[in-house]
Amino acid sequence: LSSLKKFDEIKKANQAAAKKLVEDQLSSSSEDDDEDAEAKQGKILDKTFTIYTSQTDGDASELERTRQYMNEAFQSGAMTCLICIASVKRNQAVWSCRGCFCIFHLVCIQKWAKDSLFLVSSPLTDDDFGKKDYPWPCPKCRFEYKRSETPSRYYCYCGKVENPTVDPWLVPHSCGQICEREFKPSCGHKCLLLCHPGPCPPCPKMVTTSCHCKKAKPVPRRCSAKEWSCRLPCGRTLLCGQHACENPCHAGDCQPCPRVSKQRCICGRQTAERLCASPQWQCDQVCGKCLPCGNHTCEQVCHAGPCGDCPRSGKRSCPCGKTKFTLPCTEDVPTCGDSCDKVLECGIHKCSQRCHRGPCEICRQEVEKQCRCGKHTKRMPCHKPYLCETKCTKIRDCQKHQCRRKCCSGNCPPCDQVCGRTLGCRNHKCPSGCHRGGCNPCPETVDVKCNCGKTVIKVPCGRERTIRPPKCKQLCSRPPTCHHSTQEKHYCHFGRCPPCRQPCQKTLTCGHLCPVSCHDEALVKQTGLHQSAGPWEQPSEPAFIQTALPCPPCQVPIPVECLGQHEISPLPCHSANPYSCKRFCGRLLDCQNHTCMKECHHVTKLNSSGDEKKAGPECSQCEEECTKPRPAGCPHRCVLPCHPGDCPSCLQMLKIKCHCKLSILYIECLKLTCADLKEKELLISCRNQCPKELPCGHRCKEICHSGSCPLNCSQKVKLRCLCKRLKKEVQCSKIQECRVSLECDALCKEMKRKAYEIKEAEAKAALEEEKRRQQAELEAFENRLKGRRKNKRRKDEVEVEQSSWQKYKNLIMLPVFGVAVVMV
């Protein structure tokens, strides 16, 4: 257990140390993030290529070049601005070259174009400036752009959308619309991809076209590969006019005839074997034919046609050209004797000699010459140039160095020194001549390799220090450093190989193999190596050493039976010993009623006993009372201690009340428990009349009994009619069962009718009395009301007297209605 605990602690410490090491070495983008990014990138590429691949039935072989540009757009640090040597991010304004499709920052290319135009136009004078629209070149491919083509706004790759929004599900700097740029070479179709970097792929449209020689039937082919050869002999007549082209069907003009034949030269003197494609040739012999003059021969090399007239015939001039002579071709032209007067090499003076043959002498006339810089003058021969020793102090166009040329005319030549400034890559120096402004980007590229060197990517010089090495798909070839013969397959990487996760498989002392992961090179934290000098000293980082850990205890499950033989449990091999299962022993004691309540323990087996579940000498002894169930109704306990077999009969007396609960009886427990239901009913009865009262109110006539009393009451009671005049004696049970009734006779009905009539007469008299009382009150009220209004009435008013019914109808009707409602 202690070794296992120690192994777990070391394992946790190693995991924590490895996690910290991974977090320190890896950047913010982990392998999982890279896998997610690759999956996302694959979806975007599939979306971009969907329309194109639908035209090609899923064939994407022509998209490799475009796919490379798009992968560089996604790969961190791969898309680099060659001007500032910085990564191009997806939220920055960019510009793409039409020639090489290289991407630059918009601000960088604007500055580049401005500096290039300034360097071209700076040596010009004020008269020449602005007359010519000088171009500016691309920093990479030197593709020239006009001054008016200097970019000023940020557009997507296809040029449709200005300032495209940043969409994580689109290619960076893309608008997401169909490209629709013209294919190159132009075929009349437009690009079907979504807005993308790099060149457009070949046209995928299908067209019907014939072969080069037009012999085969037209077939449908891709527009980008519509030129095709049927592989049949061409058959066109060659330029020699004698042979036909034997090459397979091809584009363009036929090649020169490859055959050899004997052909004469132009003059016809020599014959040689030459290519049939070049039948005309010249030999190296002079013509030598006699000219028409008869005195001279033709001096031309092998030529065709007539030789022409003698060049010495006709009118000829003297050497100075002033006098003309007509002489035979055999005589030379004499000198005229006049002065030569030809302009000498100085361009100012003339030759003063007589007419002569050959070139004129140099000009020896003395003149006063001014030096080239115009600061000094001197008298000297005209043919000699005059250069003073004054050195020019003007700054050359590089704005750094002086001219330092002797006697400079002011038009200083460009600086001939090498720039030598360190480029942005920090690896090379500028090889160009000394210049103004920033140096050109470093044209070199650097290979960034993986650890094994099989995977290489080319990046601009200077980016090799910041770009991440490429991911290599080759397997790591390093030999294993643990005891295994081979290591787990993993890809090429830098640094230490990952810890071996193969099973250890070393043979343990118990004979089993170690199943845990390899622990030959575990990182163990060192503690207590450095003691701080005081509280001011900063604690040092924990040191980890690589060491081999011992194999943990064997965990192979071994079936082991507990001490009490209750269960068989799998235990680790290192602790596979008999154990206590913590249950109760459970073996049957000698009393045959209880089991051993000790915790699982070892039991000595008795040879004489065949029952394995019987208690042994190590089990406990039963000290409890007898708890066997008693017969039904016996409330007494067994007087014996816990014993095997049945309990003896109970002889105690039971004190129990009778059925009517009035008397107390004493009965032997054995008689009561052994009696059946009928005998128990007789034993518990007190033999007296039941004191219970029936529902009718009479007392039960039965002897003391159990349960409810019978309802057939035989007591005699008097039965009367409704008017209480007639009466009759009957049994109480018949009245309860509603089997007997006593109805009124005719005399009873007559007496009831007379009583009703008397009651109606009394009610009518009372109503009349009420009416008279109300009439008296009404008259008294009207008399009081007439006395008050007597003075207000007019004398000529005739009072209409009302009838008695109109006066008293309300007073009469209200009581009548009240009585009617009460009767209803």
Protein Blocks (a to p, Z undefined) as FASTA:
>chain_A
ZZmmmmmmmmmmmmmmmmmmmmmmpcfbdfklmmmmmmmmmmmmmmmmmmmmmmnnopak
lmmmmmmmmmmmmpghkaccfklopacdfkbccdddfklopacdfklmmmmmmmmmmmmm
mmpcfklgopaccddddfklopacdfklpcfbdcdfkomaghiaddfkbcehiahiafkp
acdddehiacfbdcdedjddddfbdcddddfkomaccddddfklmpccehiafkiacfko
maccfbdcdehjddddfbdcddddfkomaccdddfklmbccdfbdfkiacfkopaccfbd
cdedjebjafkgcjdddfkomaccdddfkbccddehiafkiacfkomaccfbdcdedjdd
ddfbdcddddfkopaccdddfklccddfbdcfbdcfkomacfkighiehiacddfbdfki
acfkomaccfbdcdehjddddfbdcddddfkopaccdddehjlmmpccdddfbdcfbdcf
bfbfbdcdddddehjddddfbdfkiacfkopacfbdcfkbcccddehkaccfbfklccdd
dddddddddddddfbdcddddfkomaccdddfklmccddehiafkiacfkomaccfbdcd
dddddfkbmbfkbccfkbccdfbdcfbdcdehiabdcfbdcdehjddddfbdcddddfko
maccdddfklmmmpcfklmmmmmpgoiacfbdcfkopacfbdcdehjddfbdcbdcdddd
fkomaccdddfklmmnopaccdddfklmmmmmmmmmmmmmmmmmmmmmmmmmmmmmmmmm
mmmmmmmmmmmpcfklccddddfklmmmmmmmmmmmmmmmmmZZ
